[in-house]
Amino acid sequence: MWLVAEYQPVTLFSFRSGTSTSSGAKTLFSPTPFAIRTALLDAAIRTRGVEDGRAAFEYIKNIRIALRLPERVVVTNLFAKVLKPTRKKKEEPEEPMDRSIAFREYAYLDGNLALAFETTKERAGDLRLLLAQVNYFGKRGSFFQLLRSPELMDALPEDFMRLDEVESTFVLGSIIQVMDDWGDSMNFAKVNIYSDEKIRLGEDRVQKHLVLPYRLVRASKGFSYYERI
């Protein structure tokens, strides 16, 4: 069975790819599986405590995820002034921060984002409570509002795409984005920000090339407009 939760984006969405740098950050069009799982684990810890979060970790790690993307996405392309730690070799620089310019993208999601999780009737109740506690994905400030109580369905609707499977076919005009997920070796200590354990790219944090059903409709130096195929 699949539990489907529908969220409305209430702010601009910004979530840079793991391959981006601090100076040039292109945004993804949706939360990654890594971000979704981490949001569920965060909700479990905030509402029930660390020990319950530790117990829920394995279930969250192995749950299968699918999503239905918003109908339209408009991405703004801009350069912003930022402050960065100074790299001057002086022992005591006059200013601890240097002024610089960085490339940023922010996505306006026109339509709702729906997430689906493969679960059982016994687990669906607990998962509903966790989904109600999630109000942002990825970068803080990318807020989402749960529209209604998640609905339990016998089968995954046809317009959803699975995030645990790499798409083997490429539809002409669609785009590919790199999204990360928890790897098989990920454990609670590594995802815990207060632990000394480090997350290893390629083992604990794995990357997948996912085909998103969007086509570019219009673009200029300031924006790019996409529609869902």
N, C-alpha and C positions, 0 to 999 in steps of 0.2 A: 504494500500500500504506500501511497505518497501523500505527505502532508504539504499543502500548498499555502504559502504566506505571500500576501501582496502588499508591497510597500510603495508609498508615494514619495518621490524625492522632493524635499522642501527647500533645498539650497543647491547651488552649483556643485557638481561632483568633480573631485580631483583625486586621482589615485595613480601615481606614477609607476611605471613598470620597474621591475627589479633591475633591468639593464640600464636605467637612466642614471644620470649624474646629478649632483646638486645644482649644476649650472645650466643643464638642459634637460628638462623633465617633461616628456610627453605623457598625457594621461591615458589610462585605460578607459573603456566604455562601461565597465561593470566591475563589481567587486570580484576578487579572485577567490578560488576555493580556500586558499590559505587565510584570507581575511574573513571569510564567512565562518570557518571553523573557529578561528580565534575570537570572533565576536560572540559565538555561542559559549565558548569556554569562559570568556570574561563575564557574560551574563550569569553563568552558573556560580562563579566565584563571588560575584557581587551580591547575589540574592541568597545563596545558601552557605557560603563559606569555602575556604580553601580545600578542606577535606572532601566535601561533596564535589567540588570542581575536579579534584584529583580522581575521584571515582567516575566522573562523567567523561573523563578525557578519552578513554579507549572507545567509548560509544561515539563520541564526536569525531574521532579520528577515522573511524571506519564507515561512517554514514555516507551514503551516496547522495550527490547534490545535482540538481538541474536548475535551469533558470529560463525565464522568458524575458527577453530584453525589451526596453521601451521602444515605441514605434519610430521615434525620431531622436537624433542626437545632433546638437550644434556645439562644436568645439571652438572656443575662442583662443587665438594664438597671440600672445603678448610678451613683451619684455618688461620686467619689473625690477625696481631698485631693491637690493637686498644688502644685509650686513653679514660679513663673514669674518671669522677670527683672523687676525693679522698674521702674516707670514714673514714679517720683517725679522731680521736676525739680531736686532738690538735686544739686549737683555731686558730692558724695560721700555717698550715702545710707548710713544706718546698716546696713541689710541689703541685700545685692545681689539677694536673691530675696524675692518676696512669696508668702504662702500664699493659695491660691484653691481653688475647687471646679470640677470638670469632669465632664461626662457621658461615660460610657464604656460600650461594649457588648463582650461576649466571647461567642463562639459555641462551643457544644459540638457537634461534628460526630459524629453517631452513624452510623457506616458509613464505608466507604473512599472516597477521592477517586481517580478514574481519569482520567488524561490520555492523549490520543491525538494523534499527530503524523503528518501525511502525509509520507512519505519514500520512499526507494528501498532496495533490498537493499544497495547499495554504501554508502549513508549510514547505514543502520540500526545498524551496529556502533559507529560513533563516537557516535551519539546515545544508544545504550545506556549508554556509559561516562559521558556527561555527566549523564544522569538518575540514575545511581547516586550522584553526588556532591551532588545536591540534597537538603537535609534541612530546609529551611524555605521558606515563601513569605510575601512581604509583611513584616509586622512581625517583627523578631527575637524569638525565643521561641515563634513559631507553628510548632512542629516537626512534621515528617512523616517517616515511615519507609517506604522502598521495600520492598514485601512480597516481591517476586520479580523475576527478570530480565524486563525488558519483552518483550512478545510481539508478533511481527510478524504482521499479519492482512491478508488480501486486500482486505477492505472494512471500512468503519467500522460498528461495531455499532449497531443501531437505537436503543438507549437512550442514545446520546451526543448532545450538542448542540454544534453548531459555534460557535466563538467569533469566526470571521472573517466571519460573516454575521449581519446584524441580523434577528431574528425578525419576520416580517410578520404573524403571527397571534397573538392573545391568548387563552389558555385561561382560562375563568372561574375565578377564585380564585387564579390564579398572581400572581407579583409581578414588578416591574420594578426592576432595579438598574443604575446607571450604572457602566460599567467602561471603563478606558482601555487604549490599545494604542499601539505604536510607529506613528508616521505615516510617510508616504512620504518625507518630508524628514529623518527621523532618520538620523544617522550615528554612527560610532564615537566621534568627538570629543565629541559632545553627550551620549552616554550615559556617557562617562568622567567620574567624579566629580573627577578631578584636572585636568580641562581647564577653561579659562575659558569655553568655549562654553555657552550657555544653551539649555534646552529650552523651546520656545514651545508653549503650550497651543493646541490647534486645528490645529497644523501638525506639529510633531514628536511631540506627545502628543495623540492624538485620543480622543474619548469616544464610547462606544456605549451605547445603551439596550437591554439584553438582558432577555428574558423568561425568568425562572427558574421551572421547574415545581414550585413549592412552594405549599402552601395553609396558611393559618393555622388551627391546630386549637384552641389554647387560649392565653390571655394573661392576665396580671395586671400590677400595677405593677412587679413584679420580674423577669418573664421573658416570653418569647414562644416558643411551641412550633409548629414547622412540620413538615409531612410532604411528601415528594416525591410529586407527582401521577403 
